[in-house]
Amino acid sequence: MEWTLQAEPEAVGLSSRALARVDGWMDRLVEDGRLAGLSVLVSRRGMVAYARCTGLADKARGVAMAPDTILRIYSMTKPLTSVAIMMLYEEGRFQLDDPITRFLPCFRDMRVAVGGNRGRIETAPAMRDITFRDLLTHTSGLTYGFMNTTLVDAQYREQEIDFQTAETSLAEVVERAAALPLLAQPGSEWNYSIATDVLGHLVAVISGQPFEDFLRDRVIVPLGMEDTGFDVPAAKHARLAANYICGADGALQLIDDPATSRYLQPRRVCSGGGGLVSTTGDYLRFCRMMLNKGELDGVRLLGRKTVELMTTNHLRGDMAAMGQPRFSESSYEGVGFGLGFSVMLDPARAQIVGTLGEYAWGGAASTAFWIDPAEELAVILMTQLTPSSTYPIRRELRSLTYGAIID
């Protein structure tokens, strides 16, 4: 139902002729061999005005990309986890400036990297504890092992701090991460990190429920996201897409076969930062809830003021000024960060068409979404090409989409 073309574009202020350019763009990406297949959905004023699939979900088996194709959304998991923790905030369980040591004593007495060489890190004491807001805004001082830029992320790799591959428990991986130095003083820099995985663990500790159960019972099921979860049930295995990488010769190479993928089995560690699979239609339901300020089809997850707080910039300026000028294919000049979402501050500085106050995020396999409250717009891009920096397809789709607005 969510996929059905519900309105003619002109009825919601979009140009059919301009949206037809998206068809050609999608087809060229597949014909040129850059993507195996992709789906694009554009919703405005509560109506789906454009929805199309092209190419293949699985090249080896000739399976077409379809409305019900299940895809790895990786970091597009983060907004759902952020909603989950903010539901507990609304219950009065914590304040944003509370130290997380209130619930996770393993983060007491943290050390911060201040130098070092040849694998030896010099550290100084953290000036304060990490807070909930630090985690939600990626200013906690935590990092990711895959960054490959610092001695700290090298330790993450050595200690196998990886919530995607761990086979122990969510609590155990968080505790091992807490034993390593921080990259920066809490609150001082924006650094993309495992912070949202720590938030997933906090959801479990505060609620008394396993994180995956809370997310399912309080977010996924109430929103009617029927194909979203941390694994793919047996009855849906045939719908899981393959994941690819661009090889040295420019050709697509398989990196996760849907016939043998780890997503076919329940996970020991459910990653709040990147563990979910979903469909375009399911993710639209999440976007609609956010556009509706916390409510969908009579079910309210969050209050209006909480959604407004989450989608407001919480940084001192933009992300570039806070320490990370680029991530993936995007420049972060003119882009801030809220509680779980990037937030557009200045399209001119960002050098991309957009609207003040729109919010967004994407996933490692080149999936993306953005929500523009002023234009009552939600756009979803689904494909499976890792990493997301391979081609600037998200920026291209923004140009195509905003170019279709005619009122």
Secondary structure, 3 states (H helix, E strand, C coil): CCCCCCCCHHHHCECHHHHHHHHHHHHHHHHCCCCCEEEEEEEECCEEEEEEEEEEEECCCCEECCCCCEEECHHHHHHHHHHHHHHHHHCCCCCCCCEHHHCCHHHCCCEEEEEEECCEEEEEECCCCCEHHHHHCCCCCCCCHHHCCCHHHHHHHHCCCCCCCCCCCHHHHHHHHHCCCECCCCCCCCCCCCHHHHHHHHHHHHHCCCHHHHHHHHHHCCCCCCCCECCCCHHHHHHECCEEEECCCCCEEEEECCCCCHHHCCCCCCCCCCCCEECHHHHHHHHHHHHCCCEECCEECCCHHHHHHHCCCCCCCCCCCCCCCEECCEECCCEEECCCCEEECCHHHHCCCCCCCCEEEECCCCCEEEEECCCCEEEEEECCEECCCCCCHHHHHHHHHHCCECC
